Amino acid sequence: MDFLNKTKGTLLNAGKNFSQKASSASGLVALNMRIHEEEKNLNEAFLELGKLCYEQQTVEMRSFCAAQLDKIQNLLVQIDKDKKELAVCKGMRICPNCGSEQQPESMCCTMCGMNMNEVERMVADQCNTVIVCPECGKAIDENSKFCSYCGAKCN
């Protein structure tokens, strides 16, 4: 009987220790998660502050941080170019009015309503290496024998 009482006491102590360690571990996890969330919120606040400063730049600020502002502007231009290239690779078009991706067959932009076929005609008018498909009105390369959008024969 003494053996069972000692075993019972040992198991109870082990259970209490395990419970305390589990509680401590869950407290550490919760604290780590809270710190991570607070750091995320801090970074978002810095980002928001940076955007506000960038949008409201003054002459004094421009001279103080010209290199960073130029870097931001260059990155914005490069991101825009990369987004347009990605859209082309995905077979999409970019609305020049609002910048949203549009399906190649879309007649109008789904975000702002701009006539996408009119955009294609304007592009064709501005660029001598592009012609407009007589069937669907989309801009195609002047060397194309068939439209890549609708398959119509082009002269």
Backbone hydrogen bonds in HBPLUS format (Angstrom, degrees):
<---DONOR---> <-ACCEPTOR-->    atom                        ^
c    i                          cat <-CA-CA->   ^        H-A-AA   ^      H-
h    n   atom  resd res      DA  || num        DHA   H-A  angle D-A-AA Bond
n    s   type  num  typ     dist DA aas  dist angle  dist       angle   num
A0005-ASN N   A0001-MET O   2.99 MM   4  6.32 155.9  2.05 152.9 159.6     1
A0006-LYS N   A0002-ASP O   2.97 MM   4  6.22 157.7  2.02 148.4 154.2     2
A0007-THR N   A0003-PHE O   2.91 MM   4  6.12 159.7  1.95 148.8 154.9     3
A0008-LYS N   A0004-LEU O   2.82 MM   4  5.93 157.1  1.87 144.6 151.5     4
A0009-GLY N   A0005-ASN O   2.89 MM   4  6.11 158.0  1.94 145.3 151.1     5
A0010-THR N   A0006-LYS O   2.85 MM   4  6.08 156.9  1.90 148.9 155.6     6
A0011-LEU N   A0007-THR O   2.86 MM   4  6.08 163.1  1.88 152.6 157.0     7
A0012-LEU N   A0008-LYS O   2.92 MM   4  6.11 155.2  1.98 148.1 155.2     8
A0013-ASN N   A0009-GLY O   2.97 MM   4  6.16 160.3  2.01 147.6 152.7     9
A0014-ALA N   A0010-THR O   2.88 MM   4  6.09 159.1  1.92 149.4 155.8    10
A0015-GLY N   A0011-LEU O   2.87 MM   4  6.01 158.2  1.92 145.8 151.8    11
A0016-LYS N   A0012-LEU O   2.91 MM   4  6.17 155.3  1.97 146.5 153.1    12
A0017-ASN N   A0013-ASN O   2.87 MM   4  6.10 162.6  1.90 151.7 156.5    13
A0018-PHE N   A0014-ALA O   2.84 MM   4  6.04 161.4  1.88 150.8 156.2    14
A0019-SER N   A0015-GLY O   2.91 MM   4  6.01 160.9  1.94 145.8 151.4    15
A0020-GLN N   A0016-LYS O   2.88 MM   4  6.11 157.1  1.94 149.4 155.4    16
A0021-LYS N   A0017-ASN O   2.88 MM   4  6.11 159.6  1.92 150.4 156.2    17
A0022-ALA N   A0018-PHE O   2.81 MM   4  5.98 160.3  1.84 153.7 159.5    18
A0023-SER N   A0019-SER O   2.91 MM   4  6.03 157.4  1.96 144.2 150.7    19
A0024-SER N   A0020-GLN O   2.84 MM   4  6.01 153.7  1.91 142.9 150.9    20
A0025-ALA N   A0021-LYS O   2.76 MM   4  5.96 156.9  1.81 148.1 154.6    21
A0026-SER N   A0022-ALA O   2.86 MM   4  6.06 161.6  1.89 149.4 154.3    22
A0027-GLY N   A0023-SER O   2.93 MM   4  6.09 146.4  2.05 139.7 149.4    23
A0028-LEU N   A0024-SER O   2.92 MM   4  6.24 148.1  2.02 144.0 152.7    24
A0029-VAL N   A0025-ALA O   2.91 MM   4  6.22 159.7  1.95 151.6 157.0    25
A0030-ALA N   A0026-SER O   2.91 MM   4  6.06 161.9  1.94 144.8 150.0    26
A0031-LEU N   A0027-GLY O   2.88 MM   4  6.05 155.2  1.94 143.5 150.7    27
A0032-ASN N   A0028-LEU O   2.82 MM   4  6.04 160.8  1.86 151.5 156.7    28
A0033-MET N   A0029-VAL O   2.86 MM   4  6.08 158.4  1.91 150.9 157.1    29
A0034-ARG N   A0030-ALA O   2.90 MM   4  6.12 153.8  1.97 145.2 152.6    30
A0035-ILE N   A0031-LEU O   2.90 MM   4  6.16 159.4  1.94 150.5 155.9    31
A0036-HIS N   A0032-ASN O   2.90 MM   4  6.11 162.7  1.93 149.1 154.0    32
A0037-GLU N   A0033-MET O   2.93 MM   4  6.14 159.8  1.97 148.6 153.8    33
A0038-GLU N   A0034-ARG O   2.88 MM   4  6.10 157.1  1.94 149.1 155.6    34
A0039-GLU N   A0035-ILE O   2.87 MM   4  6.11 157.7  1.92 153.3 159.2    35
A0040-LYS N   A0036-HIS O   2.91 MM   4  6.13 151.5  1.99 144.7 153.1    36
A0041-ASN N   A0037-GLU O   2.89 MM   4  6.16 157.3  1.94 147.0 153.1    37
A0042-LEU N   A0038-GLU O   2.87 MM   4  6.11 150.0  1.96 144.1 152.8    38
A0043-ASN N   A0039-GLU O   2.92 MM   4  6.16 160.5  1.95 148.5 153.1    39
A0044-GLU N   A0040-LYS O   2.94 MM   4  6.21 153.3  2.01 147.4 155.2    40
A0045-ALA N   A0041-ASN O   2.93 MM   4  6.16 148.8  2.03 142.3 150.9    41
A0046-PHE N   A0042-LEU O   2.91 MM   4  6.25 157.3  1.96 151.9 158.0    42
A0047-LEU N   A0043-ASN O   2.87 MM   4  6.05 156.5  1.92 145.2 152.3    43
A0048-GLU N   A0044-GLU O   2.86 MM   4  6.06 160.2  1.90 146.8 152.0    44
A0049-LEU N   A0045-ALA O   2.88 MM   4  6.08 159.4  1.92 148.0 153.9    45
A0050-GLY N   A0046-PHE O   2.82 MM   4  6.01 160.0  1.86 149.5 155.3    46
A0051-LYS N   A0047-LEU O   2.89 MM   4  6.16 157.3  1.94 151.2 157.0    47
A0052-LEU N   A0048-GLU O   2.94 MM   4  6.19 161.4  1.97 149.9 154.9    48
A0053-CYS N   A0049-LEU O   2.90 MM   4  6.14 163.8  1.92 153.1 157.6    49
A0054-TYR N   A0050-GLY O   2.85 MM   4  6.01 157.7  1.90 147.3 154.0    50
A0055-GLU N   A0051-LYS O   2.87 MM   4  6.05 161.3  1.91 152.0 156.6    51
A0056-GLN N   A0052-LEU O   2.96 MM   4  6.06 140.2  2.13 143.8 154.4    52
A0062-ARG N   A0058-THR O   2.83 MM   4  5.99 154.6  1.90 148.2 156.1    53
A0063-SER N   A0059-VAL O   3.07 MM   4  6.35 156.4  2.13 149.7 153.9    54
A0064-PHE N   A0060-GLU O   3.03 MM   4  6.20 144.9  2.16 141.2 151.6    55
A0065-CYS N   A0061-MET O   2.93 MM   4  6.08 156.7  1.98 157.2 160.6    56
A0069-LEU N   A0065-CYS O   3.06 MM   4  6.31 162.4  2.09 154.8 160.2    57
A0070-ASP N   A0066-ALA O   2.86 MM   4  6.00 160.2  1.90 153.2 158.5    58
A0071-LYS N   A0067-ALA O   2.94 MM   4  6.10 154.1  2.01 142.8 150.4    59
A0072-ILE N   A0068-GLN O   2.91 MM   4  6.17 157.4  1.96 148.1 153.8    60
A0073-GLN N   A0069-LEU O   2.95 MM   4  6.20 163.0  1.98 148.4 153.0    61
A0074-ASN N   A0070-ASP O   2.88 MM   4  6.10 163.4  1.91 152.5 156.8    62
A0075-LEU N   A0071-LYS O   2.89 MM   4  6.09 155.7  1.95 148.0 155.1    63
A0076-LEU N   A0072-ILE O   2.86 MM   4  6.11 156.9  1.91 152.9 159.3    64
A0077-VAL N   A0073-GLN O   3.03 MM   4  6.29 158.2  2.08 149.6 154.8    65
A0078-GLN N   A0074-ASN O   2.94 MM   4  6.15 162.2  1.97 147.8 153.0    66
A0079-ILE N   A0075-LEU O   2.79 MM   4  5.93 162.2  1.82 152.8 157.8    67
A0080-ASP N   A0076-LEU O   3.02 MM   4  6.16 156.3  2.07 142.6 148.9    68
A0081-LYS N   A0077-VAL O   3.01 MM   4  6.32 159.8  2.05 150.1 155.2    69
A0082-ASP N   A0078-GLN O   2.85 MM   4  6.07 162.8  1.88 153.5 158.5    70
A0083-LYS N   A0079-ILE O   2.85 MM   4  6.03 152.7  1.92 148.7 156.0    71
A0084-LYS N   A0080-ASP O   3.06 MM   4  6.30 156.0  2.12 147.0 153.0    72
A0085-GLU N   A0081-LYS O   2.93 MM   4  6.21 158.0  1.98 149.9 156.4    73
A0086-LEU N   A0082-ASP O   2.85 MM   4  6.02 156.9  1.90 146.7 153.3    74
A0087-ALA N   A0083-LYS O   2.90 MM   4  6.09 155.2  1.96 144.4 151.3    75
A0088-VAL N   A0084-LYS O   3.03 MM   4  6.30 155.0  2.09 146.7 152.8    76
A0089-CYS N   A0085-GLU O   2.96 MM   4  6.25 158.3  2.01 148.2 154.3    77
A0090-LYS N   A0086-LEU O   2.91 MM   4  6.15 143.3  2.04 145.9 156.2    78
A0092-MET N   A0087-ALA O   2.63 MM   5  4.78 158.1  1.68 158.2 150.9    79
A0091-GLY N   A0088-VAL O   2.96 MM   3  4.91 154.7  2.02 101.7 109.5    80
A0093-ARG N   A0102-GLN O   2.88 MM   9  5.06 166.4  1.90 147.9 152.4    81
A0102-GLN N   A0093-ARG O   2.64 MM   9  5.06 150.2  1.73 156.7 161.4    82
A0095-CYS N   A0100-SER O   2.98 MM   5  5.50 167.4  2.00 154.1 157.1    83
A0099-GLY N   A0095-CYS O   2.72 MM   4  4.86 140.3  1.88 136.5 147.4    84
A0106-SER N   A0103-GLN O   3.05 MM   3  5.33 163.7  2.08 113.8 119.0    85
A0116-MET N   A0107-MET O   2.77 MM   9  5.42 138.6  1.94 129.8 141.6    86
A0109-CYS N   A0114-MET O   2.77 MM   5  5.14 153.7  1.83 143.6 152.3    87
A0113-GLY N   A0109-CYS O   2.97 MM   4  4.64 137.6  2.15 117.7 128.1    88
A0119-VAL N   A0115-ASN O   3.24 MM   4  6.60 146.1  2.36 139.8 149.2    89
A0120-GLU N   A0116-MET O   3.07 MM   4  6.40 152.8  2.14 143.0 149.5    90
A0121-ARG N   A0117-ASN O   3.02 MM   4  6.36 152.5  2.10 144.0 151.3    91
A0122-MET N   A0118-GLU O   2.90 MM   4  6.20 153.1  1.97 147.2 154.7    92
A0123-VAL N   A0119-VAL O   2.90 MM   4  6.19 158.9  1.94 153.4 159.0    93
A0124-ALA N   A0120-GLU O   2.93 MM   4  6.16 157.9  1.98 145.9 152.2    94
A0125-ASP N   A0121-ARG O   2.87 MM   4  6.12 152.2  1.95 146.6 154.1    95
A0126-GLN N   A0122-MET O   3.07 MM   4  6.29 144.7  2.20 144.4 153.1    96
A0127-CYS N   A0123-VAL O   3.06 MM   4  6.14 130.4  2.32 145.5 158.0    97
A0130-VAL N   A0127-CYS O   3.40 MM   3  5.78 164.9  2.42 112.8 114.9    98
A0142-GLU N   A0129-THR O   3.07 MM  13  5.54 154.0  2.14 142.2 137.3    99
A0131-ILE N   A0140-ILE O   2.69 MM   9  5.35 165.3  1.72 167.1 169.9   100
A0140-ILE N   A0131-ILE O   2.63 MM   9  5.35 166.3  1.64 166.0 170.0   101
A0133-CYS N   A0138-LYS O   2.88 MM   5  5.45 165.0  1.90 148.8 151.7   102
A0137-GLY N   A0133-CYS O   2.92 MM   4  4.80 139.4  2.09 126.4 136.9   103
A0144-SER N   A0141-ASP O   3.05 MM   3  5.46 165.6  2.08 115.9 120.2   104
A0154-CYS N   A0145-LYS O   2.74 MM   9  5.09 179.1  1.74 137.3 137.6   105
A0147-CYS N   A0152-ALA O   2.81 MM   5  5.27 156.3  1.87 149.8 157.8   106
A0151-GLY N   A0147-CYS O   2.93 MM   4  4.66 134.7  2.13 118.9 130.7   107
